[in-house]
Amino acid sequence: MPESRELSLHFLPCPSNPRPFAFALLLCTGLAASKATALARTGPLISSIQTAGVAVGVISASADLPGLQTDRPLQGKSKLLVTVSDENSVAVQDAQVTLEKAGTGGEFKGLTNHAGQCEIRELSAGVYHLLVQKEGFYAVEVKDLRLSEMPSVEPAPDVEVTLNHIQEFSELVDVVESPPIIDPAKTSASEKLSSQEIINLPYPSTRDFRNVLPLIPGVLQDSDGQIHPAGSATYQVQDQLDGFNITHPVTGTLDVRLSVDALRSMQVETSRYSAEYGKGSGGVVRLETGMGDDRYRFSATNFIPSFQTSQGFSVDKWTPRATLSGPLHKGRAWFFEGIDGEYDLNFLHELPAGANESSVWRMNSLTKAQINPSSSNFLTASFLVNQFNSAHAGLSRFTPLETTTDQRQKAYLFTLKDQSYFSNGMLLEIGWGVNQFSDDKKPRGDLRYVIRPDGTSGNFFETAGASTRRLQGIANLFLPELQWHGRHEFKLGVDMDRIVYHQSFNRQPISVLRKDGTLLRQINFTGESDFSKNNFESSAFAQDRWHLSTRLLAELGIRFDWDQIVRRALLSPRFASSYLLSRTGETKISAGIGLFYDATNLDFVTRPLAGQRLDRSYAGDGRTPVGPGLETAFQVDEQNLKAPRFLNWSLGLEHKLPGSVFLRAEFVQKRGRDGFAFFSRAIDRAGVPLNIFELHNERRDRYHSFELTARRMFKGNHEFLASYVRSSARSNAVIDFNIGNPVFGPQSGGPLPWDAPNRFLSWGWLPLVHGFDLAYSAEWRDGFPFNLINQEQRIVGNPNSRRFPDYFSLNVHVERRFKLLGSQWALRAGFNNITDRENATVVNNNIDSPEFLTYGALQHRAFTGRIRFLGRK
């Protein structure tokens, strides 16, 4: 075995000066290259080192590398295998590898596969420049890489590159961040926010990561905090955390919370996503969290509470959060802990003092650990816990203190994932997870709940408790690459879920009054108050990423889904493709079409189990009954249910303009059939009218949008984005009937409640002077639609016939980073909603009310400050 010597570069800080200023060249000899591994992942490396504890990509080469060889005659052809992994030895897929031959301008490009490998063939002898980059990582450059004349005698060595994730704070020397590039491997219509964008950009309530998702073009957020990508209902979207499904198993909402500092990236895919993702026609929200490395790190934010004096001196808000990470065993095992808390004391100035206070407290904690038993096996475990308590939930101008509820929520998520690489190039990924949600809602007393044209009074009528659990198992197999008319990357996978749901209700009567105070209607509830419902889901998929050339990629897939409620085999064929119009990669077109099914929504299926209601009307005197009363019930025939499905197609264009401005144009169209919706049917049962709401697959949804986005990255990780979206989201069934909703009227069509035909979005993180940075976000859009009702709680006119006023919000913050006491800090101050625009979230929509079309808002201009401890130097 030939002798191998390793050459490494290290930066050593001077004890008298905290800034690294000296470089030492360490030559270690006598290192025998005597160990072979199952993968070409542990040979002579282009690796990374630690600069004051922060990973930076540099060269670490052996004497076998041509970059250190003596001069020899050059002839013949070679091939070069580049393997890319991150700081935890996990393979990095779709990293862009560029090899440029010195003096010729010749350039070779490739993408790493699921094993992080990229092989470039037919290389002539000479000197090359290697560049490896992927957005979200520091780039690695290697100069003077020499390939030999005689590859049969001295084959080109395998080269390993370690790409390190970009850290928010890092004391780096000569670091190159991977700039935005047109990714030839991306076929889906998707947008991604990095950890630095999540932390740096200003948005209201930064303690909730859901509030940053609207900074992605095409994603809207309603007043309940739920998101709607590309015109979809929240329950039509699958939410994933590190590859595991975290969507609420019953409602389909995104209720899991975690610290924004724990997130590495957030990605939303709205169209052309692969067969790997199912149970959601509206898109996929993918959250990726961080992991520790070989250096202990600690950061803290908002550890000082704010105070208010508007109604006496008290704590106004305290939202501390912190992260801690580091090695359990250097080079082999690491941990990560991200925790945040929240205490809010809110005063609603539209209500009288003493009855306008609401408080919220919350705690979230994510604990992760990764262990590498070997160089080809990685084991990751995580535990997420959520706790939430709101003493006066729902307080608003039209929901006074007495009618609010005490809400408590808990959620837990435990996951375990194992990744194993095999010598033939296969990767097997197996995961198991359990997710549990508990929700309790209690009124503040037992007074009769009263609905008047101008608002509500009394105590809320419903006490509810729910417990939901999802057990999930996943398995994915990446097959070895196949060469046939190009390169094929096959992936197979299965997914099985077991859902257990238990719900209890206790409902009291409701009185509906006229505007003169007389009784109009009395509502009583009967029937079931405690029930359970389970479901089992199974899925499988197969997909092929076919690289026909370095410029043309086609992705073909088929997906199978089944559950024990619908009991139908669902097949979803999908196709997507991308093509680089030029060899320089500055223009790309993408197109795709596919069939997408929604998961069976247990919230719809279980409504018959929630009981019935009896509405009795009264004459104008408020005492004389009119008629025998109206009984309302819900019915679901599970045997005849079909799974809601959408046919989605889209077309995208990406182009790099002068000045490194990246322009993206995207057209998306979705047509939905067989959606769940309740339709009323009136019958007479022994002289008593019965209004039955039957669940049918008669809902038809239509959505289309055109998006134009420009993005520019500046030096120092500063950036700018501007986007305009023109869209339409409509359905033939927009009314969501339920047993507790005292709104009557036939099912009908119109715009969906989150429809916003025009939306402009812009944000940026820009340098000012003397080390100050400016961060801003701005959004303007049409107001959301809403219904009009009369004093009998019947819909007037067409559903969603009115709209809230236009929405506009401008958030402007200034930040300064500085060094103090041997540590790095960041101090920020600014205003949210600096124009103090009253962006309404509630409205009095009763045409018989004297306060008809009176709007209420929770968002006002707010001064915010933030101090962050970013770590020791």
N, C-alpha and C positions, 0 to 999 in steps of 0.2 A: 504494500500500500504506500503510495507516495506521501512524502511528508507534507503536512499542511500547517501554515502559519496564519494566524488571525490578526488583522489590522483593524483597530477600532479608534474612533475619535471620541474624546470625553471633554466636557467643559467643566473646569474646576473653579468654584468661587474662591476669591481671595478672602481670607478671614477679616482683613481690615476694610474690605469694600464689599457690600452685599451684592453688587452687580458682577456677574462673571466677566473676567477680563483676560484670563490666561487660558491657553489651550495646551494640553499635554498630549503627546503622541506616544502611545504605549504599544510596544511591539512584544507580543507574546509568542515564544517559540516552543517547539516540542509538542504542539497540540496534535495528537494523532486523530486523523479522520477515519476512525475504525468502526463507526456505528452506522448501520443502514436501517432505515425505518420503512414502515409499510407504505408511506407516501413520500413523494419528493418534496417534503415540507421541512426537512431539518438538515439540508446540505449547507455549503458555503452561502452566507447570507448577505443581502443588502438589507440591513435591519434598522433598528432605532436605538437611541440612547436616551439618557435622562439629562436634561439641562436644568440644573437647580430643581430637579424632581419632576420636570415636565417632558413628556415624550416628544421627540423631534426626529423626523426621518433623515438619516444620514447613511453613509457607506460603512459597512463592516465587512471587509472582503478577505478572502484567503489568497495564498500564493497561487492557487489553481485558477483564480479569476484572471481573465485576460488583461484586466486593467492594471495588473501588477507583473505581467509577463515581460521578459526581455524581448528585444526585437527578433522576429523570425520572418521568413518569407511567407507571404499570404497568397493562398489560392484555395479553390474549392468552395463548397456550400455548407452551411451549418443551420441548425435550428436552435432556438433559445426557448427554454421553459421558464416562465416567470410565475411564481406562486405568491399570492398576496393574502395576508391575514392582519387582524387588528392586534391591539396590545394584549388581548387575552387569548391569542392564538386561534381565534375563530376566523374561518375563511371569509374573505370579503368578495362577494359576488358582484359582477358588473362594474368592477373597477376598470377604468380606461387605461390601457397600456399603449404608450407611443414610443416607437424606436426610430430614431432619425440618424441616418448615416452622415457622418461629418464630411463636409466638402462637396456633397452631391445633391443635397436637398431631398434625397429620397426618404420617404417616410412610410413606416409600417404601423398599423394600428390594430388593436385587438381588445377583447373584453374578457375578463376572467369569468370562469364558469362557477358552478355551485361549490367546487372544491377550492375556489380562489386561484385557479390555474389558467394561464394563457400561453399557448405555444405559437411562436412565430417561426415559420418554416422558410426554407430557400433563401437564407441570408448569405450574402457574399462576404468574404473576409474584409475586415476593415475596422475602423473606429466608429463607435455608435454612442448616441446620447439617449438614455432611457428616462422616461417620465411616466410615473404612475400617479393617478389622481382619481378621486371620487368626491363628490360634494358631501360636506360634513366631516372630511378628514383633512389632515395636513398632507400636502403633496410630497412625493419623494422624487428627487432628481439624481441621476447617476451619469456622470460625464466620463469620457475616455474608457468606454467599455469596448474591449477589443475582441474580435472573433478571429480564430486561427485559420491558417491556410489548409490545414489537414484535419478536418473534423473527425475522420475515421481514427486517427491516432490521438488527437487531442480534442475530443468533443467539447462543444460549448458547455460550460457548467450550468447547472440549475441555479436560478437566482430567486431568492426569497426576499420579499419586501414586507415590512411592517408599516401599515398605515395607522396612524394614531388619530383617534377622534379629536376634533377641535374642542379645546377646553375654553370655558368662559374667561378664566384668568390663567395666563401662562407667561412665565418670564422666559422668553425664547430668543435665541440668537439665529438670525438668518432663516426664519421659518417661512415657508411658502404655503399659504392656504389654497386648497383646491378651488378654483374659481367656478362660477356657473358655466356649464357646458351643455351643448345640445346632446343629450344622452341617446345614442343609437339603440341602446338596449331597452328603452322605455317605450312600450306600445300603448299603455293606458293613458286616458285623460285624467291626469292627477296633478296635484300641487302639494308641496311639502314645506313645512316650517322647521327650521333647525332649532337647536336648543338656544342659540344666541338670539335668534329672532323672537322666540317665545319669551325670553327674559328681558330683552332690550326694548321691544316695542311697547308703547303704552296702550292700555285698554282698561275699561272699568273692571273692578273686582279681579285683580290679577291673581287672587288666591284660587280662582276657579279656572282650570285649564280649558273648559268649554268656551269661555269667553274670548279666547284667542282664536278659536276656529273660524269665526266670521272674518278674520283677516285674510282668509283664503278666498279668492274670487269664486263666486258660485255657491258659497255656503252662507245661509241665512240663519239667524237665531231668533226664536220667538220669546215672548215675555216670560215663559217658564224656564228659560235657559236651554231648552232643547234645540238641536241644530237640524237644518234641513238642506242637505246637499242636493244641488241640481233639481230643485222642486219636489223633493221626495218627502213623504211623511217620516218622522223619526223612526217608527217601527219598521220601515223598509230599508234601514241601514244596518249593516253589521259592524259592530265596534270590537276592535281587537287590541289587547294589551300583550305585547311580546308574543304574538301568535295565538293567544287564547281568546275565546269569545267572552266578552264582558257585557254584552247587551242584556238588559233585564229580561229574564226568561218569559215573563208574562206580558208586560206592557210594551216591550221593545224599545224602551227609552235608554238614554245614556246617563246612568245615575252614579256610576263609580267615580270617586274623586281621588286625586293624588297630587302631590306637590308638583308645581311647574318646574322646580329645580331638579326633579327626578327624571324629567323627560329629555331624551336625546333628540327626538324628532316626532313630528305629527304629520301624517300624510293622509290625504283624502283622495280616493279614486272614485270618479263619478261615471265613467264609461270605459269600455274596452278593457276592463279588468279580467284577469284570466279565470279559467275554470276552477282554480284553487279556491276562489272565494264564492261562497253561495249564501243562501238564506237571507238575501237582501238585494232587491232590485234597484234600490236607490243609491247604492255605493258602499264603500268600505272606508272606515276610519281606522287607521293603523297607528297605534301609539307604541313607541319604542323607548324603553327606559335605560338608564345608565348602568354602569358596572365599575367597580374599583379597578385600580391598576397597582403597580408595584410601589407606589408612593402614598402615604397617608395624606388625605385631603379633608378639609373641613371648610364649610361656608355657612353663613347665617345671614338672614334678611329680615328686616322689620321687627327686630327684637325689642324696639322701644315703642310702647303704645302711644296712640294719639288721644287727645282730650277735647272735650267740648264744654261750652258754658251757656248754651242756648236755653237750657232748663236746669240750671244748677251745674256745678262742676262735677264731671264724671268722665269715665273712660268712654271714648267714642268708638274706637276701633283698635284691635290688636290682632295682627295676623302674622305671628312669627313663623319662620320656617328655617330649616337647617338640613344640611346633608353631611354625611360622614362616610368616607370610603377608604379602602386601602387593602393591603395584602393580608390574607390569612397565612399564606406560605408563598413567599416570593417566587414568581414564575410558575406557580402551580395552582393557587387558590386565592380568591379575592372576595370582598364583601362590599355591599352598598346599603346605606340607610338614608332614606329621604322622609322627613317628617314635617308636617305643618299643622298649625292650629289657627283658629279664628274665633274672635269674640266681637260681635257687632251690637251696638246699641243705637237703634235708628229711631228718629223722631219724625213723624209725618206732620208737616206744618199745616196741612189741609184739615186736620182734626183738632179738637180742643185739647189743651194741655191736661195731662193726667190720663188721657185716653188715646194718646197718639204714640205710645212707646212700644217697640218690639225689639226683642233680643234674640240673637242666634249664637250658638257656639258649635264648633266642629273640630274634629281631630282626624287626621289621616296619617298613616304610616306605611311605607313600603320598605320591606327588608328583602335583600337579594344576596345570593351567594353563588359563586361559580367555582367548580373544582375540575381540574384536568387530570384524571387518573393516568392518562398517557398522552402522547403527542397526537393521537388520533381519536380521542374520546373526551367529550366535554359534558359535564353534568351541571345544570342550573336549577336552582330552586328559588321561589319567591313567596312572600306572604304580605298581602295588602289588607289593611283593616281601615274601615270608615266608621265614624261615630258622628251623629248629627242630632241637634235638638233645637227646635224653634218654639218659643213659648207663645207667640202670637202670629202663627203662620197665616198669610193671606191678608194682612192688614192693608187697607187702602181707603181711599176716599169714600168708596161705596161699600166697604166691608169694615164696619166699626169694630172696636176692640172686643166687644162681647160676642160677636159672631165668628171670631177667629178660632183656630184650633191649636192644640198642643201637639206637635208632630215630633216623633222620634224615629230615626232611621239608623240601621246598622247594616254593614256589608262586609263580607270577608271573601278573599280570593287566595287560594293556595295553589301553586303550580309547581310541577316538576317536569323537567325536559332533559332528555339524553340525546346527544348527537355522536354518531360513530362513523368514522371514515374507514373505508376498506381499500386494500391495495390495488383493486381493479378499478378504482375511481368512483365507487358507489358511496353514497351518503345516506344513512338511515337516521331518521329523526323521530323519536317517540316522546309523547308528552301526555301528562295527566293533570287534570285540574278540578277543583271544586269551588263553586261560587255560590254564596248564600246572601240573600237579602231579607231584611226584616223591616216592616213598616207598621207604625202605630199612629193612629190619629184619634184624638179625643177632644170633644167640645169643652167649653169652659164652664158649663153648667147644664141644667135640665129645663131651662125656660123654652117656651114654644118658639120655634124658628119662624120668622115672619118675613115675607117678601113683599115690599112695597114698590111702587113705580120709581121712587127716588132712592132706593137702597134696601138694606136688610137690617133686621134687629133681632133680639133674642139670642139664643145659643144655637150653634150649628146642629143640624138634625142627625148627624151620622157619627157613630163611633165605629172604627174599623181597625182590623189587625190582619197582617198578611205575613206569610213566611214562604220563601221561594228558594229552591236549591237547584243548581245545575251541576251534574257530574259529567265531565267531558274527557274524552280520550282522543288523541290525534296520532297519526302515524304518516310520515312522508318518506318516500324513497326516491332518491335521485339516482338514475341509472348512469352507467358509464357513457361517455360521449360516443356518438356513432357518426362516422363519415359516410355520407351518401348524398351526392349532389349538394354538398355543403355540410355543415356541422349541425347535428341534432342533439338537443338536451331534453331528455325525457324525465318527467316527474310524475309519480303516482302517489295518491294519498287517500286516506280514509279518515272519517270523523264520526264519532258517536257521542250522543248527548242523552242523558236521562234527566228529565225535569220533574220536580215534585213541588206542587203548589197547594197551599192551604190558606183559606180566607175566611174571616168571620165579620159579620155586620150586626149592628144594632141601630135601627133607625126610628126616630121619633116623628110625629106628625109635622106637617108644614102648613102654614096659613098664608094664602095669597090675598092681599088687600087691593082695593081700588084706590085711586088717588084721593077719594073723599074719606078713606079710612074704613069703609064697610068691607065685610068679608066677601070675596069673590069666589074663592075656591079653597077647599080643604083637601089635603093630601095625606093619606095613610098608607103604611107599608105592611105587607103580609108576606108569608112564605119563608123560604130558607134564610137562615142567618149564619150558617156554618157549613162549609163544603170544602172538598178537595178535588184536584184534577191533576193527572200526570200525563206525561207524553214521553215518547222515545223517538229520537231522530237518528237516522244513519245516512251517511253521505260517502261518496267515492268520486274521484276525478282522475283524469289522465290528460296530460298536456305535453306538447312538443314545441320547444323553442327552436325554430329552424333558421339557422344563419345561412342563407343562400349565398351571401357574400359579406364582405366587411361593411357594405352599405345597405343591404336588404335583409330584413328580419321578418319572419312570419311566425305567429303564435297560434297554434290550433289546439283546441281542447274540447273535452266532453265531460259533463258532470252528471252524476246520478244522486237524487235525493229521495228520501222516503221518511214518513213519520206515521205513528200509529193512529193519528186522528184522521188525516186525509186519506191515508192508505192507498196512495197512487204512486206508481213509479214515474219520477219526473226526470226527463233527460234534457240537458241544457247544452246544445252545441254553441261554441264561440270561436270567433276568428278575429285576429287583429294583426296589423302589419305596420311596419315603419320603413321608410326609405330615405337615405341621405341623397339629396339631389346633386351634391358635389363631393369630390374627394376630400375637400377641406372640412367637410362636416358642418358648414355654416347654414344649411337649409335642410329641413326634414319635414316630410309629410307623414301623417299617420291616419289610419282608417280602420274601422272595425264594426262588427255587427255580432249580436249574440242574444240568446234567450236567457232571461233571469227570472227566478222564482223567489217569492217571499216565504219566510218561515211562517208556520201556522201560529197566528196570534191568539194566545189563550185568553186575553182580555175580551175579545169578541166571543169566543167559543163558550166562555163561562157565564155570560150575562144572564142566561135563563136560570142559573143556579143562585143568583143574587136576590131572588124573590120577585113579588109583584107589587103593584101600587094601585090604589083606588082614589080617583079624583071625583069629588062631589062639588057641583056648582051651586051658587046661591043667588037669589034675586037681589034687586037693588037695595032692599032693606038689610041685607047681610045676614038674615036669619032664616029665610024661607028657602028650603032646598028646591032645586030645579032639576027635574028628571031623576032617574034612578042612580046616577053616577056612572063613571066610566072607569072600567078596569083595564089596566095596562100590563102586558106580559111580553116576555121575549122568548123566542123559539129558535132553536138551531137543530137542523137535521144533519148530523155529522156524516151520515152515509152518503149524502149527495154533495158534500163539499168538494170543491176543487181548489187547488193551490193558485193564488194570484200570480200572474206572470206578466212580464214586460218584454217587449222587443225593443232593444236599444241599438241605435247605430249612431256613429259620430265620425267626424272628419277634423283633423287638426293640422296646423301648419306652424312650424317654429323657424325663425330666421334670426341670424345675428346681424344687426345693423352696425354701421360705423359707430365708433365710440364705445364698443362692447355693450351695446344695448340689445337685449334679447327680447324679441317680439313673438308673442304667441297668439294665434287665432284658433278658436275652437267652436265647432257647431255640434250640438247634441240634440237628438230627438228620441223621445221615449213614448211608447204607446202601451198602456196597460190594459189587461183584460182579466176578467174573473176575480176582481177585487172584492174584498169583504165589505158589505154595507147592509144596514138594516132598512127594510122597507115595510111600511105600515099596511095592515089589512084589517078592516073593520068587520066584525061579525056580531050576531045577536045570540046570546046564550041565556035561555030561559028568561027573556025579557030584559036582560042586563047587557048593555053594549060592551063589547070587548074589543080593545084596540091591541092587535098583536103585531109586534115588530119581529119580522122573520129575517134571519140572516141568509142572504143570497150572494151568489157570485155574479152580480150584475153591475158592479162598479167598473167604470171605464175612465182611465186617467190619460191626460195628454200633457206632454211637456216638451218644449223646445227652447233652446237658448243659443245666443251667439255671444261669445266672449272675446275681448281684445285686451291683452295684457302686455305691458312693457316693464322690463326689469333691468336694473343696472347695478353692478357691484363696483364699489370703489375700494381704494387702498385702505388697509386697516379694518377690513371686514365691514365697512359701511356699505349701505345699499339703499335702493329706492325702488318702489313699485307703484304703478298706476294701472287701474283696470276699469273697464266698462262692460257691463253685462246687460243684454236685452233678452228678456225671457217671458214665458207664459206658462203658468201651472194651473190647469183646470181639470174638473171632474164632473161626472154626471150625478155624483152622490157626495155632497160636502157636509151634510149634517150628521153629527155623531150623537145618536140617541143613546141614552143609558137610563137606568132606573131612577137615578137621582137628579136627572136633568129635567127641570120643569118647563121645557120648551116644546111646543107642539107645532106640527105642520107636516105636510108630506115631504118625503125625500125628494131632493131636487139638485140641479147642477149649478155650477158657477165657478168662480175662482177659488182655489184652495186658500185656507186662512193664512198661509205664508207666501202668497203670490206677491211679487214685487217686480213689475214689468221693467223698471229702469233702476240701475244701481251703479254708482260710481264709488270706487274704493282706492285709497292711496295711503301708503305708509313709507316711512323711511327712518334711517339711523345715519345721521350726517355729522361731519366734523364742523365745529365752530372755531373759536380762537382760544389760545392759551390752554389747550387740553380739554376744553369743554365739548360735549357732544349734544346734538339736538335729536330728540326722538319724537316722532309724531305719528298719528294715525287719523285719517279722515274718512267719513262715510256719508254719502247721501243716497237715499233711495225713496221710492214711492212708499206710502204708508200701507200697512197690511189691511185687508178687507175685514169687515165684520157684519153681523146680521142686525136687522131692526126687528124689535118685538113690540107687542102692545101689552096692556095691563093684564090680559088673559094669558100672557106668556106664549102667544102664538107669533110665528114669524110673519112679518109684514113684507110683502113684495118678494123679490128673488133673494135667495141666500147670498150673504156676503156682498150685498149691493152697495154698501158704503165703505169708505176707507178712512183710516187714521190720517192725520196731516202728514206731510212729507217728513221723513226722518233725516236729521243731520246731526252729526257729532264730530267735534274736532278736539283731539287730545294732544297737548303739547307739553313735553318734559325736557329739562336740561339736566345733564349728568356730568359729574367731574370725578375722575378716578385719581386717587392719590395714595402715597405711601405714608404710613404713620406707625410708629412703634414696631418697626420691622415687619409690617403686614401691609397688604394691599386692601384698599377700601374703595367704595363707590358711593357717592352721595348724589341723590336725585331729588328734584323738586319740579312741580308743574301743576297743570290744571287738566282735569278731565271735563269734557263738555264745556270748553272755555267760553263759548258763546252763550251759555246758560239757556240753551234751547230746551223747551219743555217737550221732550219726546214722549208722547202719551203711551201708556201701556194698558190703561183701562178706560172705559167709556160708559156713560149711561146711555144705553141704546133703546130705552123704552120710550116710544113715541107719546105715551100718555103721561110721562113724568114732566113736572115743571123744570127739571134739570136735564131735559133731553139734549143729547150731544154735548154734555159736559165731560171734559176729559180729565184724567188723573195721571200723574207721572211720578215715578220714583227717582228719575234721573235729573239732577240739577248740576250746576257748576260746582266742582269740588276741587279744593286744593289738596294735593297729595305729596307726601314726602317719603323717601325710601333711603335707607342706609344698608349697605351690604358689606359684610366681611368676606373677602374673597380668598383669604388664606395667607399663610406665611410666605415671605419671599424666599 
